[in-house]
Amino acid sequence: MKNFDVASGESATQTPGQDVPAADVFAAEPQSQTIARFALIGCLIVLGILLAVLVVGIPGQETRYLVSTVAASLVLTAGILVLMVYKIAGDREHSRQKLVAEKLRLHSAIANMPHGVCMYGPDRKLVVANDLYSTMYGLRPDHARPGMTLDEILRARVAIGSSSKDPEEYVATRLAEAFIPEPGCIINELRDGRIIAISRRPLPDGGSAAIHQDITAQKRAEEKILHLAHYDSLTELANRVKFLDEINKSAEKCRESGERFAVHLLDLDRFKDVNDSLGHAVGDFLLCEVATRVRGCVGPNDVVARLGGDEFAVLQSLGRADPDEVGRLATALLRAIAEPFHIISHQLMIETSIGVALAPLHGLDGDALLKKADLALYRSKSEGRNAWRLFEDAMERDAQARLAHAMELRNAVLEEEFELHYQPVYAAIGETMVGVEALVRWNNPKRGLVGPQSFIPLAEETGVIIPLGRWILEEACRDAAGLPSHLRVAVNLSPVQFKSGDLVDSVKAALRESGLPANRLELEITETVLLGNNAENLYVLHQLRQLGIAIVLDDFGTGYSSMSYLLSFPFDKIKIDRKFVSELTHRNDCAAIVNAISGLARSLNIATTAEGVESDEQLVLLRAAGCTFAQGYLFGRPVPKSDLALDWSDAPAKAPRRHLVNG
């Protein structure tokens, strides 16, 4: 705080320790005390004169009495006057001390405020400023002393760099708004990056008071929150909210000037497999690298976003350029992402599918454009992936049909429109029937008997597979309980069923209600269930195996790391995929793969089943490879339980191959 006299409020001029001159004693006293002093002296002088007269003698008794009375009155009057004057002086002293205390409290409050404070009088000169005000702007004491004008102080702040980037504008603006008769608040960003908020309030006497607060940390925190609300924290790309906002801005520009734009929606193909098998750290690095490559493909006016997971988007500004630019960018994105990635000692190959919507051709609403780009993306994935597709109206109709199909599928579960067919499984040597595989069919009232490839993917996508899978399991166990006791039944499980949380209980219930022994049930899974050594799924598999159920790995050899899965879990059987069996007779590499799989399984004491066996030549080669079991049209097509060729004798049935093949 700048020094000022606490009694008068004026700047103190007396040097500390200096004595007051004797001649100024009365002047140094309060005025009321001086009056009382002179009144008392006057009364004493008058009293002295009267007493002297009495002593000398005054003729006449009455005269002396009169003089005595006058003297007594004077003394009494002087005493009363003295008491009154001292009472007034005491009151004034009390008021003065109270005023001093209030000023000291104000001084302390201003000095200890957590913000810079300054006050100007009606003459627009500084009355008081606390130390924090000077510290905040780096001012020396002589830069902000009482009596200085605001212009002088602002110039001092400019001289030491505590101003905005345009000093003259900064001074002019501050001078213009400092003494406006209404309260106000402004924000100043200084050259050193600090942000100062100035709250100003006019005073009744025409002056002004202001509080200066450093809000840099608060503003930075707000900016960070705002950034997080509009940008992806992993890749620093725009997020969905920001991307939609940019689409709407482009749409507005399109309405005004006709400038076209395109929305590209990208989805990495099978990213989840990589993420689950190699861990989330590798997955995150991969996403960042993909973001970098996408940014490298786009133009300076384009916007790149990560909408979530492995889904990216590009807002391509076309202006009045050739529409073929859309295809060129999409192709460039496909090629860039298809290049190998080198991440944490891993070389990864990944591809992407892209869907594109054009504006204004396909609309100008952000959500609608994203939806149409998503439909084009779905078409790209369904047609083989690693490609781009432009939205067509037919895609929207297909999506509506798919939604209707999904609702129809849900209703089919409720109406029990499904039935099971069974395909026999035979021993490769001896050709005796050892079991059947349960395969579901949809007996659709309109389309007739529908195969699983037409509805299982949709059932998995919509979650219908949970109730449908439970029904398949229960029905297969009931049917198997009525088959010869040496036959086993195999039931396929979807990875989605493992997420339900009640798979083990459902299996137990199916066995209990059907009375089927657990050792007559086989459950087939694909490697998707085991991706990333999923601990929860492995635990479920161990629980099922402890019940006495055989666990079978289906489609062996077609995934990323099938060999490693044989170490993850003690499978009872593996099934050799039909793509190897179908090419067995005329491709040496397929024969080598079948031999390798059979040999590996044999060394691990795991049985093998070859799928898709359709000829005697294939069967001969499978026997030579050491395959344990065979399944395919050579032995029989999937048929209802009632059409199975069964032998109820103790000896297992021989395969009636020729009849079944022809039938």
Secondary structure by P-SEA (a helix, b strand, c coil): ccccccccccccccccccccccccccccccaaaaaaaaaaaaaaaaaaaaaaaaaaccccaaaaaaaaaaaaaaaaaaaaaaaaaaaaaaaaaaaaaaaaaaaaaaaaaaaaccbbbbbbccccccccccaaaaaaaccccccccccccaaaaaaaaaaaccccccaaaaaaaaaacccccccbbbbbbccccbbbbbbbbbccccbbbbbbbbaaaaaaaaaaaaaaaccccccccccaaaaaaaaaaaaaaaaaccccbbbbbbbbcaaaaaaaaccaaaaaaaaaaaaaaaaaaccccbbbbbccccbbbbbccccccccaaaaaaaaaaaaaaaccccccccbbbbbbbbbbbbcccccccaaaaaaaaaaaaaaaaaacccccccccaaaaaaaaaaaaaaaaaaaaaaaccbbbbbbbbbccccccccbbbbbbbbbccccccccccccaaaaaaacccaaaaaaaaaaaaaaaaaccccbbbbbbbcccccccccaaaaaaaaaaaaccccccbbbbbcccccccccaaaaaaaaaaaaabbbbbbccccccccaaaaaaacccccccccccccccccccaaaaaaaaaaaaaaaaacbbbbbcccccaaaaaaaaaacccccccccccccccccccccccccccccccccccccc
